[in-house]
Amino acid sequence: MSDQTQHQSVRQFRRFALVICAIGVVIQLGLTAYYLGMGHKAAAHHLPVGLVASAEQRAEVVGLLEAGGHFRFDDYASVDALTTAIKRREVYGGVDVTGTPHLYVASAAGPAAASLLRATYTAVVQQRTAAQVTTLAQTTDQVGIRTVQSLITPPLVTDVVPLPAADVNGVSLGFLTQALSLGGTIASIGLGRLIPRTRRSWRRGVAHSATLVVYAIGSAVAILWSMSWFGVGSGADRWEMLGIFSLISLAVTGSTAGAVALIGPAGAAVGAFYFTIGTVISGASILPEFLPTFGRVLGENLPTGAGVQAVRENLYFPDAPIGPHIAVLAAYAVIGCVLVLITNVLPNRKDRTSEVDLDLTVRLEGAPVEENRGATQISAGAPNQ
């Protein structure tokens, strides 16, 4: 190698390395800004909560809790109606102030929401207690035992739908979603590299789609099996969970494979988007009501977000409607598989006989590979039939 050639090679390497480093820094900067923007200061925005109170009591309670716009209040006629709404995930919790104040939460809906409700409720009770003590101090120097007991009694709190002991922090859904997204992305990219090694046809499209379905079921089985190791979801209906996890996996792999079939290898970025962007706003670790409006809307309409909500409701809130989440997942799965079928049915004059076709022909005819390779190359430019 001449000195000039060597110098050119070194310069090319340096330029290439500089471009790679610059791209890496830009990507890192963008992801850091995105992650911090979504979660560095997560705060509730109009978190739906229930209230059982008279008109006068409602005005007082809402006045104490409404500051900052953290809550949105829905009125209920009784505690039974309130707890039913909590079990249907219409509200994250609520308070009954018709007698002794009583807070109802659902930690399974999201520990962050339950913690916020507990903290706010405790602060309000302490404010009311302090006001009562001040009033008593102004009117008398002696206080009865019952009055003292009522003042020092801890606030009443009932967890209507608690998290199970196997998932005390409520983080399992986030881990499962990440596993499904990453596994589905890798599978889609692998199939996208493998399937094109055969000639385009409706049979190839059907085979590709069928492979996606088989992978989705296998992925769901793997997730359920791994969950059983740690006791997560032990009380759930296994067949329902199998169907939901299969649909989540097919939504991820199908839409990614459809993008790859439509625009080529660059379509794999769809799967990377689900993993790097979608998991953060899925509602697993940061509840939708704690996200900025953009993140909440986008997250609920991605396979990751719809999947998390569907799994959470199936595991912990069987009375909650699951149809909207299933519809989102089905849309991604169906559209992706349809794109795979259409792109395989449409003619492509640049498509050539692949090595897979050649080897298959050789095996069927029993001819040596080298004898047929030349003829195959001659006919390689022929359009598909």
VOGU-3710 file (C-alpha; in Angstrom, 3 decimals, decimal comma):
1> msdqtqhqsv> 0,000/0,000/0,000  1,458/3,398/-1,039  1,875/6,250/1,423  -0,772/8,292/-0,403  -3,295/5,459/-0,246  -2,547/4,939/3,439  -3,032/8,640/4,192  -6,352/8,641/2,342  -7,485/5,594/4,326  -6,559/7,289/7,617
11> rqfrrfalvi> -8,434/10,465/6,647  -11,501/8,461/5,652  -11,416/6,594/8,951  -11,134/9,836/10,905  -14,039/11,404/9,029  -16,161/8,300/9,515  -15,302/8,113/13,222  -16,099/11,820/13,647  -19,496/11,404/11,978  -20,322/8,370/14,127
21> caigvviqlg> -19,349/10,215/17,308  -21,401/13,261/16,301  -24,457/11,117/15,576  -24,055/9,341/18,917  -23,833/12,640/20,805  -26,913/14,035/19,036  -28,934/10,892/19,757  -27,833/10,892/23,386  -28,708/14,574/23,727  -32,147/14,025/22,226
31> ltayylgmgh> -32,965/10,993/24,366  -31,724/12,682/27,542  -33,870/15,735/26,864  -36,856/13,513/26,098  -36,507/11,306/29,182  -36,018/14,244/31,518  -38,816/16,180/29,867  -41,229/13,303/30,437  -40,262/12,251/33,943  -37,874/14,552/35,794
41> kaaahhlpvg> -40,713/16,473/37,423  -43,744/14,250/37,008  -46,853/15,817/38,526  -50,516/14,905/38,389  -52,697/16,727/35,889  -56,435/16,445/36,597  -56,121/13,042/38,243  -59,693/11,648/38,443  -60,826/11,098/42,048  -64,238/10,476/43,600
51> lvasaeqrae> -66,012/12,368/46,334  -68,890/11,382/48,601  -70,097/14,547/50,320  -72,983/16,953/50,783  -73,051/20,204/48,836  -71,502/22,195/51,694  -68,875/19,542/52,409  -68,014/19,296/48,727  -67,281/23,014/48,482  -64,949/22,810/51,479
61> vvglleaggh> -63,108/19,687/50,309  -62,741/20,852/46,715  -61,465/24,200/47,951  -58,757/22,448/49,964  -57,727/19,965/47,272  -58,244/21,796/44,005  -55,189/24,049/44,249  -52,668/23,357/41,485  -55,096/21,510/39,228  -53,835/18,116/40,370
71> frfddyasvd> -57,292/16,547/40,726  -60,560/16,243/38,858  -63,531/15,448/41,085  -66,411/13,116/40,271  -69,377/12,962/42,662  -70,808/9,692/43,981  -73,903/9,114/46,074  -72,414/6,415/48,314  -69,253/4,607/49,288  -70,406/1,536/47,332
81> alttaikrre> -70,704/3,618/44,175  -67,258/5,087/44,806  -65,557/1,720/45,324  -67,270/0,342/42,211  -65,865/3,236/40,195  -62,400/2,552/41,619  -62,617/-1,117/40,619  -63,612/-0,053/37,096  -60,666/2,371/36,977  -62,956/5,332/36,439
91> vyggvdvtgt> -61,164/7,079/39,309  -57,867/6,422/41,088  -59,443/6,783/44,520  -61,763/8,998/46,506  -62,810/10,287/49,888  -65,997/10,012/51,920  -66,584/12,991/54,231  -70,216/12,356/55,136  -69,070/10,964/58,505  -65,572/10,425/59,782
101> phlyvasaag> -63,352/11,254/56,759  -62,279/8,065/54,975  -59,928/7,771/52,018  -60,177/4,979/49,430  -57,268/4,277/47,058  -56,175/1,624/44,549  -52,416/1,144/44,678  -52,663/-1,374/41,811  -53,746/1,480/39,530  -50,438/3,196/40,204
111> paaasllrat> -48,406/3,666/43,396  -47,683/7,293/42,467  -51,387/8,161/42,408  -52,073/6,306/45,656  -49,135/8,042/47,361  -50,310/11,454/46,159  -53,834/10,833/47,434  -52,547/9,629/50,806  -50,202/12,587/51,220  -52,810/15,144/50,197
121> ytavvqqrta> -55,505/13,564/52,366  -53,192/13,425/55,396  -52,201/17,063/54,923  -55,844/18,167/54,731  -56,773/16,168/57,833  -53,857/17,717/59,709  -54,995/21,181/58,640  -58,511/20,502/59,891  -57,152/19,081/63,170  -54,974/22,140/63,704
131> aqvttlaqtt> -57,972/24,395/63,098  -60,052/22,417/65,604  -57,285/22,611/68,213  -57,026/26,377/67,719  -60,782/26,767/68,170  -60,767/24,636/71,331  -57,860/26,603/72,770  -59,795/29,816/72,326  -62,942/28,523/74,057  -61,739/26,281/76,909
141> dqvgirtvqs> -58,701/25,086/78,825  -60,055/21,551/79,280  -60,641/18,981/76,538  -62,480/15,654/76,930  -60,901/12,271/76,301  -63,097/11,565/73,298  -62,151/14,859/71,732  -58,459/14,115/72,221  -58,893/10,638/70,730  -60,669/12,048/67,702
151> litpplvtdv> -57,869/14,555/67,171  -55,005/12,057/67,404  -56,668/9,158/65,545  -54,782/8,462/62,263  -56,746/9,156/59,067  -58,773/6,195/57,815  -57,428/4,757/54,557  -58,634/1,675/52,652  -56,759/0,190/49,705  -59,592/-1,118/47,524
161> vplpaadvng> -57,316/-2,787/44,944  -53,877/-3,320/46,525  -50,805/-4,440/44,675  -49,971/-8,118/45,253  -47,036/-9,087/47,418  -45,169/-10,272/44,304  -45,218/-6,751/42,822  -45,011/-4,389/45,786  -43,532/-1,515/43,737  -45,755/-1,928/40,687
171> vslgfltqal> -42,776/-1,994/38,296  -43,398/-5,411/36,745  -45,533/-4,037/33,915  -42,694/-1,774/32,787  -40,204/-4,634/32,693  -42,604/-6,874/30,764  -43,304/-4,121/28,225  -39,598/-3,519/27,650  -38,998/-7,233/27,132  -41,849/-7,493/24,611
181> slggtiasig> -40,745/-4,380/22,719  -37,080/-5,338/22,500  -37,784/-8,979/21,640  -40,361/-8,012/19,024  -38,030/-5,500/17,429  -35,183/-8,001/17,150  -37,524/-10,648/15,737  -38,926/-8,224/13,142  -35,471/-7,178/12,005  -34,365/-10,805/11,767
191> lgrliprtrr> -37,401/-11,815/9,746  -36,966/-8,751/7,583  -33,494/-10,024/6,662  -34,541/-13,653/6,229  -37,843/-13,493/4,346  -36,545/-11,476/1,345  -34,217/-14,374/0,496  -37,176/-16,003/-1,241  -39,022/-14,719/-4,299  -41,906/-12,345/-3,710
201> swrrgvahsa> -45,332/-13,945/-3,909  -48,574/-14,206/-1,980  -47,219/-17,415/-0,455  -44,227/-15,549/0,927  -46,536/-12,900/2,366  -48,713/-15,502/4,055  -45,630/-17,310/5,376  -44,200/-14,066/6,732  -47,471/-13,140/8,465  -47,903/-16,653/9,835
211> tlvvyaigsa> -44,372/-16,538/11,221  -45,193/-13,275/12,985  -48,262/-14,862/14,578  -46,309/-17,921/15,686  -43,605/-15,728/17,170  -46,222/-13,618/18,991  -47,700/-16,695/20,644  -44,266/-18,038/21,556  -43,306/-14,637/22,959  -46,452/-14,570/25,097
221> vailwsmswf> -45,745/-18,055/26,415  -42,215/-16,986/27,363  -43,520/-13,914/29,199  -46,118/-15,915/31,120  -43,549/-18,540/32,032  -41,083/-15,954/33,325  -43,867/-14,252/35,306  -44,622/-17,527/37,055  -41,045/-17,695/38,377  -41,716/-14,625/40,528
231> gvgsgadrwe> -45,410/-15,085/41,269  -46,478/-12,070/39,199  -50,033/-12,426/37,904  -50,580/-15,708/39,725  -54,303/-15,023/40,141  -54,993/-13,957/36,552  -56,710/-15,994/33,846  -53,816/-17,594/31,940  -55,672/-17,869/28,639  -56,729/-14,233/28,716
241> mlgifslisl> -53,196/-13,167/29,539  -51,865/-15,355/26,722  -54,202/-13,640/24,277  -53,310/-10,141/25,468  -49,547/-10,704/25,449  -49,772/-12,357/22,018  -51,663/-9,347/20,672  -49,128/-6,921/22,166  -46,262/-8,860/20,603  -48,017/-9,060/17,224
251> avtgstagav> -48,775/-5,324/17,347  -45,068/-4,573/17,861  -43,645/-7,138/15,427  -46,398/-6,754/12,831  -46,178/-2,969/12,597  -42,366/-3,073/12,557  -42,326/-5,791/9,885  -44,877/-3,818/7,865  -42,644/-0,740/7,994  -39,623/-2,810/6,931
261> aligpagaav> -41,589/-4,343/4,054  -42,795/-0,913/2,962  -39,634/1,200/3,142  -36,821/-1,289/3,668  -34,337/-1,738/6,542  -34,993/1,815/7,757  -38,431/0,602/8,852  -36,762/-1,151/11,778  -36,647/2,291/13,382  -40,319/1,766/14,237
271> gafyftigtv> -39,379/-0,997/16,659  -36,557/1,095/18,083  -39,082/3,912/18,582  -41,333/1,625/20,601  -38,451/0,568/22,836  -36,685/3,899/23,360  -39,651/6,290/23,229  -42,798/4,246/23,766  -41,831/2,428/26,964  -41,212/5,709/28,812
281> isgasilpef> -44,716/7,021/28,090  -46,490/3,661/28,254  -47,964/4,407/31,679  -46,078/1,583/33,376  -43,635/3,602/35,458  -45,151/7,090/34,961  -48,957/7,178/34,962  -50,601/8,895/31,959  -52,028/11,653/34,196  -48,489/12,417/35,407
291> lptfgrvlge> -47,149/12,951/31,879  -47,264/16,091/29,728  -50,284/16,129/27,414  -48,176/15,186/24,377  -46,658/12,176/26,138  -49,997/11,025/27,526  -51,826/11,136/24,177  -48,984/9,535/22,211  -48,324/6,884/24,842  -51,934/5,710/25,024
301> nlptgagvqa> -51,999/5,228/21,250  -48,808/3,187/20,900  -48,689/-0,613/21,287  -46,605/-0,209/24,439  -49,087/2,117/26,149  -52,208/0,254/25,077  -50,531/-3,005/26,081  -49,619/-1,794/29,572  -53,152/-0,594/30,242  -54,680/-3,808/28,921
311> vrenlyfpda> -52,406/-5,965/31,080  -52,947/-3,820/34,203  -56,710/-3,999/33,871  -56,684/-7,710/33,195  -54,431/-8,407/36,168  -55,912/-6,092/38,774  -59,140/-4,540/37,446  -61,275/-7,257/35,833  -64,362/-5,000/35,975  -62,701/-2,259/33,919
321> pigphiavla> -63,458/-2,018/30,167  -60,534/-3,250/28,118  -62,000/-2,828/24,622  -60,337/0,493/23,652  -56,853/-0,825/24,447  -57,466/-4,047/22,513  -58,683/-1,990/19,540  -55,423/-0,006/19,439  -53,319/-3,180/19,584  -55,433/-4,908/16,931
331> ayavigcvlv> -55,107/-1,917/14,606  -51,290/-2,035/14,742  -51,239/-5,818/14,286  -53,706/-5,895/11,388  -52,241/-2,925/9,509  -48,736/-4,331/9,859  -49,685/-7,793/8,596  -51,712/-6,312/5,717  -48,686/-4,263/4,647  -46,572/-7,427/4,696
341> litnvlpnrk> -49,109/-9,232/2,501  -49,554/-6,356/0,035  -45,836/-5,724/-0,451  -45,314/-9,420/-1,190  -48,195/-9,641/-3,655  -47,236/-6,546/-5,667  -44,848/-7,266/-8,550  -41,240/-6,167/-8,235  -39,215/-6,295/-11,464  -35,954/-5,839/-9,580
351> drtsevdldl> -36,596/-9,022/-7,568  -34,192/-11,792/-8,491  -33,925/-15,492/-7,853  -32,261/-15,896/-4,476  -29,778/-18,415/-3,188  -32,645/-20,097/-1,358  -34,483/-20,623/-4,657  -31,283/-21,926/-6,251  -30,578/-24,441/-3,519  -34,186/-25,637/-3,582
361> tvrlegapve> -34,048/-26,115/-7,363  -30,815/-28,062/-7,060  -32,281/-30,405/-4,460  -35,442/-31,041/-6,509  -33,650/-31,688/-9,779  -30,695/-33,491/-8,245  -28,239/-31,490/-10,360  -24,899/-30,210/-9,072  -24,967/-26,667/-7,807  -22,116/-25,412/-9,997
371> enrgatqisa> -23,763/-26,708/-13,226  -26,976/-24,767/-12,609  -25,491/-21,588/-11,116  -24,686/-20,023/-14,483  -28,171/-20,659/-15,877  -29,693/-19,239/-12,751  -27,620/-16,082/-13,045  -28,727/-15,651/-16,674  -32,406/-15,841/-15,680  -31,917/-13,713/-12,568
381> gapnq> -33,010/-10,513/-14,243  -36,349/-11,948/-15,389  -39,395/-10,333/-13,810  -41,567/-12,250/-11,366  -44,507/-14,105/-12,744
//
